[in-house]
Amino acid sequence: MPRIATPLTAAEVRSIQFDATRGATTQFHAVGGVSGLYIQVSPSGAKSFVLRYSIAKQRRHLGLGSYPEITLSDARQRAKEARDLVWRGIDP
């Protein structure tokens, strides 16, 4: 069975910071609530929501908007709409 991310709260998303000890240039943290929804954190501290999905056996990343301009609830709604398109075979 696939792992299911525990849904984060808005306060938890706000508190996520770049962790230099992980060694990545960009870090992804599962947000939960929608399969494949992540918050991307850059070394500068900038955050944005990203939906990871596969279509036609290719992995894709769909940018949903930067945080805090896009709220957590807005990102989840946008991700649900994009997931519906993917389910119908449409690449958003």
Backbone as a printed PyTorch tensor [residue, N CA C, xyz], in Angstrom:
tensor([[[  0.8330,  -1.1870,   0.0000],
         [  0.0000,   0.0000,   0.0000],
         [  0.8740,   1.2450,   0.0000]],

        [[  0.4470,   2.2810,  -0.7090],
         [  1.2230,   3.5170,  -0.7160],
         [  1.1190,   4.2290,   0.6240]],

        [[  2.1560,   4.9730,   0.9190],
         [  2.1210,   5.7740,   2.1400],
         [  1.2190,   6.9710,   1.9080]],

        [[  0.4670,   7.3290,   2.9190],
         [ -0.4170,   8.4770,   2.8420],
         [  0.1190,   9.5360,   3.8000]],

        [[  0.3530,  10.7340,   3.2660],
         [  0.8940,  11.8260,   4.0730],
         [ -0.1540,  12.3270,   5.0530]],

        [[  0.2800,  12.5920,   6.2570],
         [ -0.5970,  13.1900,   7.2600],
         [ -0.8640,  14.6400,   6.8410]],

        [[ -2.1290,  15.0340,   6.7460],
         [ -2.4280,  16.4170,   6.3340],
         [ -1.8310,  17.4340,   7.3040]],

        [[ -1.1230,  18.4090,   6.7410],
         [ -0.5390,  19.4710,   7.5500],
         [ -1.5530,  20.5860,   7.7460]],

        [[ -1.3930,  21.3200,   8.8160],
         [ -2.2240,  22.4980,   9.0700],
         [ -1.5380,  23.7170,   8.4530]],

        [[ -2.2540,  24.8100,   8.3730],
         [ -1.6930,  26.0510,   7.8360],
         [ -0.5060,  26.5210,   8.6850]],

        [[ -0.5830,  26.3390,   9.9990],
         [  0.5190,  26.7390,  10.8860],
         [  1.7590,  25.8800,  10.6420]],

        [[  1.5670,  24.5980,  10.3780],
         [  2.7060,  23.7170,  10.0960],
         [  3.3710,  24.0800,   8.7700]],

        [[  2.5650,  24.4170,   7.7700],
         [  3.1200,  24.8390,   6.4810],
         [  3.9070,  26.1300,   6.6560]],

        [[  3.3720,  27.0540,   7.4350],
         [  4.0480,  28.3250,   7.6920],
         [  5.4080,  28.1100,   8.3560]],

        [[  5.5170,  27.1060,   9.2250],
         [  6.7440,  26.8970,   9.9920],
         [  7.8120,  26.0860,   9.2550]],

        [[  7.4970,  25.5120,   8.1090],
         [  8.4900,  24.7320,   7.3550],
         [  9.5880,  25.6640,   6.8570]],

        [[ 10.8300,  25.2330,   7.0780],
         [ 11.9780,  26.0220,   6.6320],
         [ 12.9480,  25.1310,   5.8760]],

        [[ 13.8340,  25.7330,   5.1040],
         [ 14.8620,  25.0040,   4.3830],
         [ 15.8360,  24.4060,   5.3830]],

        [[ 16.1680,  23.1330,   5.2090],
         [ 17.0910,  22.4300,   6.1010],
         [ 18.3910,  22.1700,   5.3430]],

        [[ 19.4110,  22.9670,   5.6170],
         [ 20.6830,  22.8690,   4.9010],
         [ 21.3930,  21.5410,   5.1450]],

        [[ 21.0640,  20.8400,   6.2200],
         [ 21.7340,  19.5720,   6.5130],
         [ 21.2590,  18.4470,   5.6070]],

        [[ 20.1400,  18.6220,   4.9140],
         [ 19.6300,  17.5800,   4.0200],
         [ 20.3830,  17.5310,   2.7030]],

        [[ 21.1140,  18.5860,   2.3620],
         [ 21.9770,  18.5830,   1.2010],
         [ 21.3050,  18.7790,  -0.1440]],

        [[ 20.0230,  18.9960,  -0.1930],
         [ 19.3380,  19.2070,  -1.4660],
         [ 19.3060,  20.6980,  -1.7890]],

        [[ 19.2150,  20.9990,  -3.0940],
         [ 19.1210,  22.4020,  -3.4710],
         [ 17.6960,  22.9110,  -3.3030]],

        [[ 16.7160,  22.0390,  -3.5250],
         [ 15.3130,  22.3650,  -3.3090],
         [ 14.6980,  21.2020,  -2.5510]],

        [[ 13.8780,  21.4930,  -1.5760],
         [ 13.2850,  20.4430,  -0.7580],
         [ 11.7850,  20.4070,  -0.9480]],

        [[ 11.2380,  19.1830,  -0.9420],
         [  9.8120,  18.9710,  -1.0740],
         [  9.2840,  18.3400,   0.1980]],

        [[  8.1730,  18.8720,   0.7080],
         [  7.5240,  18.3400,   1.9040],
         [  6.0830,  18.0100,   1.5440]],

        [[  5.6710,  16.7730,   1.8080],
         [  4.2950,  16.3670,   1.5220],
         [  3.3430,  17.1580,   2.4030]],

        [[  2.2910,  17.6730,   1.7850],
         [  1.3090,  18.4920,   2.4920],
         [  0.1360,  17.6490,   2.9590]],

        [[ -0.2280,  16.6330,   2.1880],
         [ -1.3720,  15.7900,   2.5300],
         [ -2.6780,  16.4290,   2.0980]],

        [[ -3.7190,  15.6340,   2.1750],
         [ -5.0320,  16.1120,   1.7560],
         [ -5.3350,  15.7690,   0.3130]],

        [[ -4.3260,  15.8330,  -0.5540],
         [ -4.4290,  15.4530,  -1.9580],
         [ -3.1560,  14.6950,  -2.3100]],

        [[ -3.3040,  13.5720,  -2.9600],
         [ -2.1560,  12.7600,  -3.3410],
         [ -1.2310,  13.5470,  -4.2590]],

        [[  0.0530,  13.6100,  -3.9070],
         [  1.0460,  14.2690,  -4.7390],
         [  1.2180,  15.7510,  -4.4940]],

        [[  0.5330,  16.3110,  -3.5050],
         [  0.6630,  17.7410,  -3.2160],
         [  1.8320,  17.9670,  -2.2530]],

        [[  2.7440,  18.8550,  -2.6780],
         [  3.9380,  19.1510,  -1.8890],
         [  4.1090,  20.6480,  -1.7740]],

        [[  4.8680,  21.0550,  -0.7410],
         [  5.3400,  22.4330,  -0.6800],
         [  6.8380,  22.3690,  -0.9470]],

        [[  7.2560,  23.1780,  -1.8890],
         [  8.6510,  23.2290,  -2.3160],
         [  9.3120,  24.3860,  -1.5910]],

        [[ 10.4800,  24.1230,  -0.9840],
         [ 11.1950,  25.1640,  -0.2430],
         [ 12.5800,  25.3310,  -0.8560]],

        [[ 12.9130,  26.5430,  -1.2450],
         [ 14.2170,  26.8180,  -1.8460],
         [ 15.1970,  27.2790,  -0.7630]],

        [[ 16.4910,  27.2720,  -1.0590],
         [ 17.4760,  27.7250,  -0.0630],
         [ 17.2440,  29.1570,   0.4050]],

        [[ 16.6290,  29.9910,  -0.4260],
         [ 16.3620,  31.3760,  -0.0110],
         [ 15.1890,  31.4610,   0.9560]],

        [[ 14.4550,  30.3490,   1.1150],
         [ 13.3000,  30.3360,   2.0030],
         [ 11.9830,  30.5150,   1.2780]],

        [[ 12.0320,  30.7550,  -0.0320],
         [ 10.8010,  30.9040,  -0.8200],
         [ 10.0620,  29.5660,  -0.8620]],

        [[  8.7350,  29.6380,  -0.7940],
         [  7.9120,  28.4260,  -0.7820],
         [  6.8790,  28.4960,  -1.9010]],

        [[  6.5920,  27.3370,  -2.4690],
         [  5.5310,  27.2550,  -3.4680],
         [  4.9170,  25.8630,  -3.4250]],

        [[  3.6740,  25.7750,  -3.8710],
         [  2.9710,  24.5060,  -3.9010],
         [  3.1790,  23.8400,  -5.2580]],

        [[  3.4140,  22.5270,  -5.2370],
         [  3.6710,  21.7520,  -6.4440],
         [  2.8530,  20.4690,  -6.3710]],

        [[  2.2600,  20.0960,  -7.4960],
         [  1.5600,  18.8260,  -7.6050],
         [  2.4040,  17.9120,  -8.4690]],

        [[  2.7870,  16.7560,  -7.9230],
         [  3.5240,  15.7510,  -8.6760],
         [  2.5320,  14.7050,  -9.1550]],

        [[  2.6020,  14.3860, -10.4320],
         [  1.7010,  13.3830, -10.9880],
         [  2.3780,  12.7070, -12.1630]],

        [[  1.8190,  11.5930, -12.6010],
         [  2.3210,  10.8740, -13.7670],
         [  1.2090,  10.7670, -14.7870]],

        [[  1.5640,  11.0070, -16.0430],
         [  0.6240,  10.8290, -17.1350],
         [  1.4300,  10.3090, -18.3260]],

        [[  0.8980,   9.2950, -18.9890],
         [  1.5880,   8.6420, -20.1070],
         [  2.9720,   8.1580, -19.6730]],

        [[  3.0500,   7.6290, -18.4620],
         [  4.2780,   7.0760, -17.8820],
         [  5.4020,   8.0950, -17.7410]],

        [[  5.0440,   9.3660, -17.6770],
         [  6.0290,  10.4160, -17.4530],
         [  5.6610,  11.2000, -16.1980]],

        [[  6.6670,  11.4250, -15.3730],
         [  6.4430,  12.2010, -14.1580],
         [  6.4200,  13.6790, -14.5090]],

        [[  5.4550,  14.3860, -13.9470],
         [  5.2960,  15.8190, -14.1870],
         [  5.1990,  16.5560, -12.8620]],

        [[  5.5650,  17.8220, -12.8940],
         [  5.4080,  18.7160, -11.7420],
         [  4.5910,  19.9040, -12.2130]],

        [[  3.5040,  20.1700, -11.5310],
         [  2.6370,  21.3030, -11.8680],
         [  2.7130,  22.3260, -10.7410]],

        [[  3.2020,  23.5180, -11.0490],
         [  3.2490,  24.5940, -10.0630],
         [  1.8530,  25.1370,  -9.8180]],

        [[  1.4740,  25.2380,  -8.5590],
         [  0.1390,  25.7110,  -8.1990],
         [  0.1400,  27.1370,  -7.6760]],

        [[  1.3080,  27.6810,  -7.4150],
         [  1.4010,  29.0540,  -6.9270],
         [  2.3130,  29.1700,  -5.7240]],

        [[  2.7640,  30.3750,  -5.4730],
         [  3.6900,  30.5920,  -4.3700],
         [  2.9460,  30.8240,  -3.0610]],

        [[  3.6120,  30.4210,  -1.9850],
         [  3.0820,  30.6170,  -0.6390],
         [  3.6540,  31.9260,  -0.1360]],

        [[  2.9420,  32.8040,   0.4740],
         [  1.5950,  32.7350,   1.0180],
         [  0.5090,  33.3210,   0.1180]],

        [[  0.8570,  33.7080,  -1.1260],
         [ -0.1860,  34.2380,  -2.0200],
         [ -1.2860,  33.1960,  -2.2470]],

        [[ -0.8800,  31.9380,  -2.3520],
         [ -1.8240,  30.8280,  -2.4600],
         [ -1.8820,  30.1630,  -1.0910]],

        [[ -3.0560,  30.1160,  -0.5050],
         [ -3.2060,  29.4990,   0.8170],
         [ -3.2140,  27.9810,   0.6890]],

        [[ -3.0860,  27.3150,   1.8020],
         [ -3.1060,  25.8620,   1.8200],
         [ -4.4220,  25.3180,   1.2830]],

        [[ -5.5260,  25.9110,   1.6700],
         [ -6.8230,  25.4330,   1.1890],
         [ -6.9740,  25.6750,  -0.3120]],

        [[ -6.4710,  26.8010,  -0.8180],
         [ -6.5080,  27.0640,  -2.2630],
         [ -5.6540,  26.0500,  -3.0160]],

        [[ -4.4830,  25.7410,  -2.4710],
         [ -3.5960,  24.7670,  -3.1190],
         [ -4.2560,  23.3940,  -3.1690]],

        [[ -4.9170,  23.0100,  -2.0940],
         [ -5.6070,  21.7120,  -2.0970],
         [ -6.7310,  21.6910,  -3.1260]],

        [[ -7.4670,  22.7880,  -3.2520],
         [ -8.5460,  22.8520,  -4.2360],
         [ -7.9910,  22.7770,  -5.6590]],

        [[ -6.9290,  23.5300,  -5.9300],
         [ -6.3130,  23.4970,  -7.2570],
         [ -5.7660,  22.1040,  -7.5720]],

        [[ -5.1800,  21.4590,  -6.5670],
         [ -4.6310,  20.1120,  -6.7680],
         [ -5.7410,  19.1110,  -7.0610]],

        [[ -6.8770,  19.2330,  -6.3760],
         [ -8.0060,  18.3310,  -6.6340],
         [ -8.5200,  18.5050,  -8.0560]],

        [[ -8.6050,  19.7540,  -8.5200],
         [ -9.0630,  20.0140,  -9.8870],
         [ -8.0880,  19.4320, -10.9160]],

        [[ -6.7880,  19.5940, -10.6660],
         [ -5.7870,  19.0560, -11.5830],
         [ -5.7990,  17.5300, -11.5670]],

        [[ -5.9680,  16.9320, -10.3900],
         [ -6.0430,  15.4700, -10.2850],
         [ -7.2390,  14.9390, -11.0710]],

        [[ -8.3480,  15.6640, -11.0570],
         [ -9.5180,  15.2490, -11.8170],
         [ -9.2040,  15.2400, -13.3090]],

        [[ -8.4740,  16.2440, -13.7920],
         [ -8.0740,  16.2850, -15.1930],
         [ -7.1660,  15.1030, -15.5360]],

        [[ -6.2120,  14.8260, -14.6600],
         [ -5.3070,  13.6940, -14.8900],
         [ -6.0710,  12.3930, -14.9370]],

        [[ -7.0310,  12.2310, -14.0550],
         [ -7.8550,  11.0180, -14.0350],
         [ -8.5920,  10.8240, -15.3510]],

        [[ -8.9880,  11.9450, -15.9760],
         [ -9.6820,  11.8840, -17.2660],
         [ -8.7200,  11.7790, -18.4530]],

        [[ -7.4030,  11.7410, -18.1670],
         [ -6.4080,  11.5890, -19.2310],
         [ -5.9580,  12.8920, -19.8410]],

        [[ -6.2700,  14.0030, -19.2100],
         [ -5.8810,  15.3160, -19.7060],
         [ -4.6810,  15.8110, -18.9010]],

        [[ -3.6400,  16.2460, -19.6070],
         [ -2.4540,  16.7790, -18.9360],
         [ -2.6970,  18.2590, -18.6260]],

        [[ -2.8340,  18.5900, -17.3460],
         [ -3.1390,  19.9840, -16.9980],
         [ -1.9760,  20.9000, -17.3270]]])
